[in-house]
Amino acid sequence: MSYRVRSGRADDLARLAAFTKETFRWGDYVADAYLGWLDDPAIEVLVVEHAAEGPVAMAALKQPGPHQAWLAAARVHPDHRRRGLASLMNDTAVEWARERGDRVARLLIEDWNEAPQRQVEALGFRRTSRWLHASRSGLLADPNPTTNGGPRVPGPERLEPASRVGAVDAWPVWERARITRAARGLIGRHWMWWRLTPDDLARFAADGLLWSCPSGWVVAEVDDDAVVVEWLCPHGDDVRRLTKACVDLAVEHRCDTLEFIVPDHPSARAAIERLSMVPESMSIWEKPLQAGPRRP
């Protein structure tokens, strides 16, 4: 066989960067992230090496939560596609995860992308939850999207940083919320999903990522140009006030872009669409793993 799977090395970067730089319309993040992944003890980088050509495919196996594996960044050189390399990497990653003690493996696929859905289903994965991704730029020029500009009218509620006590208060609300059932108890951060715990919420509060208002809580990261909302926990099912408060949070911090990555629940979809956003649907696929001998 002319292919073998091995751990990634720093000297693979140039070859991998050459065939991943145009993965998407905007490029790719793999080349920038690769060396950091190699240095992260929670990440295993898999490389498929061709006997004559060197690295021709790669994937990353991450561990966002205890005993939970996340499969990401699968890339195959265009000249080596349709040769089973994606399945080879998936099987290898799942086996590595099982050997290190993980109990479940998850991955994300956009709902429009049918081929990989058929592939992972054949490998034993099943769809467990659907999620929405929506982004809107131009907030500083048009902060009131439902009226196509005009004077800005702030929402009735303002998001404030939540304390650890706020994290404790949020947990029982999250446990019984309908949006939690849509999420299957998961949270996504930095495009990795795992089962949320009270300790996660406490850590988010300590890191300044947990925000609250009378209508509920959000996990949102504020940077120089964007606010990215990756968790919603409303009191009840109406998240409109929460999403409106997210708009105000972005404008208050002079961020031009607002992004949501949240469960595909009817209330969340309606609230996002009300902000003149067009959400794209994607799904988490999951495979249970049986315990096996740990890798040396």
Backbone torsions as a table, in degrees:
resi	resn	phi	psi	omega
1	MET	NA	137.7	-173.6
2	SER	-90.2	-0.8	-179.9
3	TYR	-119.7	146.6	171.1
4	ARG	-145.3	150.3	178.4
5	VAL	-100.6	134.0	177.6
6	ARG	-144.3	173.2	174.7
7	SER	-71.5	147.2	179.5
8	GLY	-70.8	153.2	178.1
9	ARG	-129.6	159.9	-179.1
10	ALA	-61.7	-34.0	-178.0
11	ASP	-75.2	-0.9	174.1
12	ASP	-81.9	-13.7	-168.3
13	LEU	-57.8	-47.7	-175.2
14	ALA	-60.1	-44.0	179.7
15	ARG	-65.7	-44.2	-179.8
16	LEU	-65.8	-40.9	-179.3
17	ALA	-62.9	-32.8	-176.3
18	ALA	-63.9	-35.7	-177.1
19	PHE	-106.6	6.9	176.7
20	THR	-113.2	-5.2	-172.4
21	LYS	-69.3	-17.0	-179.7
22	GLU	-122.3	32.9	-179.6
23	THR	-60.5	-42.8	-178.8
24	PHE	-117.4	171.6	178.6
25	ARG	-59.3	-33.1	-178.6
26	TRP	-92.3	-2.2	-179.9
27	GLY	116.6	-131.6	179.1
28	ASP	-164.1	158.6	179.6
29	TYR	-104.4	-7.2	-171.1
30	VAL	-59.0	-47.9	-176.2
31	ALA	-60.7	-38.6	-179.5
32	ASP	-72.0	-32.2	-174.6
33	ALA	-90.7	-18.8	-166.4
34	TYR	-56.0	-52.8	-176.5
35	LEU	-64.5	-34.7	175.6
36	GLY	-64.5	-37.2	176.5
37	TRP	-62.6	-41.8	-179.8
38	LEU	-61.6	-31.5	-178.0
39	ASP	-85.5	-8.7	-175.7
40	ASP	-92.2	117.4	-178.3
41	PRO	-66.9	-15.4	179.3
42	ALA	-89.1	2.2	-176.9
43	ILE	-125.2	132.9	171.3
44	GLU	-110.0	129.7	176.7
45	VAL	-103.7	124.1	178.0
46	LEU	-101.6	136.6	175.8
47	VAL	-126.5	133.6	172.1
48	VAL	-96.1	121.4	-177.0
49	GLU	-106.7	130.4	173.4
50	HIS	-90.5	140.7	-173.7
51	ALA	-56.4	-35.2	-176.2
52	ALA	-102.1	-27.2	-170.6
53	GLU	-108.4	-9.7	-177.6
54	GLY	84.1	-152.5	-176.4
55	PRO	-61.8	126.3	179.1
56	VAL	-128.1	-0.5	177.1
57	ALA	-161.0	157.9	179.3
58	MET	-155.4	162.5	172.7
59	ALA	-157.3	161.5	178.0
60	ALA	-119.1	134.8	176.8
61	LEU	-112.3	113.0	-175.1
62	LYS	-112.6	167.9	-179.8
63	GLN	-134.6	81.2	-176.2
64	PRO	-72.7	-22.6	179.7
65	GLY	-143.0	163.0	-178.9
66	PRO	-56.0	128.5	176.0
67	HIS	60.9	25.3	-179.3
68	GLN	-128.6	127.7	-179.1
69	ALA	-104.8	144.5	176.4
70	TRP	-125.2	123.0	-179.5
71	LEU	-100.2	127.1	-173.8
72	ALA	-149.8	169.8	170.7
73	ALA	57.1	37.0	175.9
74	ALA	-72.6	123.3	-179.2
75	ARG	-136.0	138.6	178.3
76	VAL	-130.3	133.2	177.1
77	HIS	-56.5	135.5	-177.9
78	PRO	-53.0	-33.4	-178.4
79	ASP	-76.1	-8.3	-175.7
80	HIS	-121.3	17.3	178.3
81	ARG	-78.4	162.0	-179.5
82	ARG	62.8	30.5	175.4
83	ARG	-120.5	13.2	176.8
84	GLY	82.6	12.5	-177.0
85	LEU	-70.2	-35.8	178.4
86	ALA	-63.0	-42.1	177.8
87	SER	-67.3	-38.1	177.5
88	LEU	-60.4	-44.9	179.4
89	MET	-66.2	-41.3	-179.8
90	ASN	-61.8	-48.3	-179.8
91	ASP	-60.8	-41.4	-179.7
92	THR	-66.8	-43.8	179.5
93	ALA	-62.3	-42.6	178.8
94	VAL	-62.6	-39.9	179.6
95	GLU	-67.8	-40.9	176.6
96	TRP	-61.8	-43.0	179.1
97	ALA	-62.2	-43.0	179.8
98	ARG	-62.6	-41.7	-177.5
99	GLU	-69.3	-26.7	178.2
100	ARG	-88.4	2.5	174.0
101	GLY	100.8	6.0	177.6
102	ASP	-69.4	147.2	-177.1
103	ARG	-106.3	-12.1	-179.9
104	VAL	-151.9	145.3	174.9
105	ALA	-119.6	137.5	-179.5
106	ARG	-131.7	158.1	174.7
107	LEU	-155.0	167.4	-176.7
108	LEU	-119.0	136.6	174.6
109	ILE	-137.3	134.4	174.8
110	GLU	-65.1	142.5	-174.1
111	ASP	-67.1	-22.6	178.7
112	TRP	-76.4	-17.7	-172.0
113	ASN	-91.4	89.1	-169.1
114	GLU	-76.7	-34.9	-175.2
115	ALA	-59.5	-51.6	179.1
116	PRO	-66.5	-24.9	175.7
117	GLN	-64.2	-44.2	177.6
118	ARG	-64.1	-37.7	-178.2
119	GLN	-63.9	-51.3	-175.6
120	VAL	-70.6	-29.5	176.1
121	GLU	-63.6	-39.6	177.5
122	ALA	-67.3	-23.0	179.7
123	LEU	-89.4	3.5	175.5
124	GLY	100.9	7.4	176.4
125	PHE	-86.2	154.4	173.5
126	ARG	-134.6	148.1	178.6
127	ARG	-71.5	129.5	-178.2
128	THR	-117.7	-24.9	179.0
129	SER	-159.5	152.7	176.3
130	ARG	-111.4	147.2	-176.1
131	TRP	-132.2	160.1	179.3
132	LEU	-114.9	140.1	171.8
133	HIS	-126.1	123.5	-179.9
134	ALA	-141.9	142.9	-178.8
135	SER	-140.9	144.4	178.3
136	ARG	-141.6	125.9	176.6
137	SER	-105.3	172.6	179.1
138	GLY	82.6	20.3	-177.5
139	LEU	-64.2	-36.5	-177.1
140	LEU	-69.0	-30.0	176.5
141	ALA	-83.4	-30.3	-176.7
142	ASP	-141.9	74.1	-174.9
143	PRO	-76.0	-7.7	-176.3
144	ASN	-116.9	72.5	-166.4
145	PRO	-62.3	-27.1	-176.6
146	THR	-75.0	-10.6	179.5
147	THR	-118.4	11.3	178.3
148	ASN	55.4	51.5	178.3
149	GLY	94.8	-159.3	-178.6
150	GLY	89.5	-179.0	-177.7
151	PRO	-59.8	139.3	179.4
152	ARG	-78.5	129.4	176.8
153	VAL	-115.7	104.3	-179.3
154	PRO	-59.3	152.2	178.9
155	GLY	-69.4	171.4	-176.7
156	PRO	-72.9	-12.9	-176.5
157	GLU	-131.7	150.5	-178.2
158	ARG	-121.6	130.6	177.3
159	LEU	-76.9	131.5	177.0
160	GLU	-121.9	151.5	175.5
161	PRO	-56.7	134.3	-179.4
162	ALA	-95.0	145.8	178.3
163	SER	-88.8	178.0	174.7
164	ARG	-61.4	-32.5	175.8
165	VAL	-64.2	-39.4	176.4
166	GLY	-62.6	-36.0	177.0
167	ALA	-64.5	-40.2	177.2
168	VAL	-63.4	-40.3	179.3
169	ASP	-67.0	-33.6	-175.9
170	ALA	-72.0	-31.4	-170.6
171	TRP	-60.7	-50.4	-179.8
172	PRO	-63.8	-29.5	176.2
173	VAL	-67.2	-43.7	178.4
174	TRP	-61.8	-40.9	-176.9
175	GLU	-60.5	-32.6	-176.2
176	ARG	-106.4	2.3	-176.6
177	ALA	-75.4	145.5	177.3
178	ARG	-66.1	-33.0	179.5
179	ILE	-65.8	-25.5	176.4
180	THR	-66.9	-39.6	177.9
181	ARG	-65.2	-37.3	176.3
182	ALA	-64.0	-34.7	-179.3
183	ALA	-82.1	-10.8	-172.6
184	ARG	56.3	32.8	176.7
185	GLY	77.5	6.7	-175.0
186	LEU	-92.9	159.3	169.1
187	ILE	-131.3	146.1	176.0
188	GLY	-111.7	130.1	175.1
189	ARG	-136.6	128.2	179.4
190	HIS	54.6	38.8	176.1
191	TRP	62.4	35.0	168.5
192	MET	-131.3	140.8	-178.4
193	TRP	-118.3	142.1	175.3
194	TRP	-154.7	171.9	-178.1
195	ARG	-78.8	123.1	-176.7
196	LEU	-69.2	142.9	176.9
197	THR	-129.1	162.7	174.8
198	PRO	-57.8	-34.8	178.3
199	ASP	-63.6	-34.5	176.6
200	ASP	-61.0	-46.9	-179.0
201	LEU	-62.4	-41.2	178.0
202	ALA	-61.9	-40.3	178.6
203	ARG	-66.5	-41.1	177.5
204	PHE	-60.5	-41.5	178.5
205	ALA	-62.3	-44.2	180.0
206	ALA	-63.7	-31.6	-178.9
207	ASP	-88.3	1.6	179.2
208	GLY	76.3	23.3	-178.7
209	LEU	-101.8	-14.3	-178.5
210	LEU	-97.2	126.8	-177.7
211	TRP	-123.9	150.5	-178.6
212	SER	-139.3	155.6	172.0
213	CYS	-151.2	174.1	-177.7
214	PRO	-56.8	-25.6	-178.5
215	SER	-85.0	-8.2	179.0
216	GLY	147.3	-153.7	-174.4
217	TRP	-132.5	155.0	170.9
218	VAL	-138.0	152.6	165.0
219	VAL	-101.7	116.9	-175.6
220	ALA	-140.8	135.3	177.0
221	GLU	-103.6	126.6	-179.5
222	VAL	-107.7	118.3	174.8
223	ASP	-117.4	-162.4	-173.4
224	ASP	-65.0	-29.8	-172.5
225	ASP	-129.2	-8.1	-173.1
226	ALA	-146.4	152.0	168.2
227	VAL	-113.9	123.2	-179.8
228	VAL	-112.3	116.3	-178.6
229	VAL	-99.6	120.8	-174.3
230	GLU	-121.1	7.6	178.5
231	TRP	-162.1	135.5	177.1
232	LEU	-128.0	132.8	175.7
233	CYS	-134.7	88.9	-176.9
234	PRO	-84.8	154.7	165.0
235	HIS	-77.7	107.8	-174.2
236	GLY	84.3	-163.6	-174.9
237	ASP	-99.2	-10.2	-175.2
238	ASP	-86.1	106.7	-179.3
239	VAL	-100.7	8.5	-177.0
240	ARG	-61.6	-42.4	-179.8
241	ARG	-65.6	-36.5	178.2
242	LEU	-64.0	-46.9	-178.5
243	THR	-67.8	-35.9	175.3
244	LYS	-63.1	-40.4	177.1
245	ALA	-64.3	-30.6	176.5
246	CYS	-66.5	-38.5	174.9
247	VAL	-59.5	-47.3	-179.0
248	ASP	-64.2	-35.7	177.2
249	LEU	-61.7	-43.4	179.6
250	ALA	-63.7	-46.6	-178.7
251	VAL	-64.7	-40.9	179.5
252	GLU	-59.1	-35.1	-179.7
253	HIS	-94.6	13.1	177.8
254	ARG	58.5	37.9	175.8
255	CYS	-97.7	129.7	-174.6
256	ASP	-85.4	-15.1	-174.5
257	THR	-123.8	139.5	174.4
258	LEU	-124.0	132.1	-176.2
259	GLU	-130.9	137.9	176.8
260	PHE	-120.0	135.9	170.2
261	ILE	-132.8	94.6	-168.0
262	VAL	-139.5	164.1	179.4
263	PRO	-60.6	148.0	178.7
264	ASP	-81.6	76.0	175.4
265	HIS	-106.8	143.5	-176.9
266	PRO	-52.3	-39.0	-178.8
267	SER	-67.6	-38.5	178.8
268	ALA	-68.9	-42.9	179.4
269	ARG	-61.1	-45.6	-178.8
270	ALA	-63.4	-40.4	-178.9
271	ALA	-67.4	-39.6	179.3
272	ILE	-67.7	-43.7	178.8
273	GLU	-63.9	-31.1	178.3
274	ARG	-65.3	-21.6	177.2
275	LEU	-90.1	17.1	-179.8
276	SER	63.7	31.9	174.7
277	MET	-104.8	149.3	176.7
278	VAL	-110.9	100.5	-177.1
279	PRO	-73.7	142.2	173.4
280	GLU	-102.6	141.0	-175.7
281	SER	-96.9	140.3	177.7
282	MET	-145.8	162.3	-173.3
283	SER	-131.0	147.6	170.9
284	ILE	-93.6	129.2	176.0
285	TRP	-111.0	143.2	-169.5
286	GLU	-136.6	145.3	176.5
287	LYS	-136.9	121.9	176.4
288	PRO	-71.1	146.5	-178.6
289	LEU	-120.5	140.6	173.8
290	GLN	-92.0	144.2	-178.9
291	ALA	-62.8	144.3	178.3
292	GLY	-142.5	178.7	179.2
293	PRO	-64.1	137.3	-178.5
294	ARG	-70.7	145.8	176.0
295	ARG	-69.8	142.6	178.8
296	PRO	-68.9	NA	NA
